[in-house]
């Protein structure tokens, strides 16, 4: 049997801070969105991904890729968003295979109304405590970890270009 590769003291300290961030930040974002908009963070993320597409519609598989989630998870969230009238699902035109999720006008209004509070919370939780140099370092560190996790580059992180 080979000896486990334990973390160094420096890695252990960094890991514990990173693990705390992975727990605290999503919980605080969920709490803000639930309180202010009746949405989970992932539900908001799905609406936002649809709102950024020029047609406000994406194939479910493309939506899953843009949301960095499994098709199953996206399907469940879209079903809940459909019940609230924020998204509608229909058969893909052209080939008739698969489904397209489309943001409704009510869903677009929900994203527009929710975005300012969400952005304020993101700023409060993450960026207000960092210098411009630290923001660049955070971007570089996240890019390095994502490149290691996803060498094919399938994880979507690029924001849309303003029109």
Helices and strands as residue ranges (DSSP letters): H 9-37, H 41-52, E 57-59, H 60-66, H 71-83, E 87-91, E 99-103, H 105-125, G 127-129, H 132-149
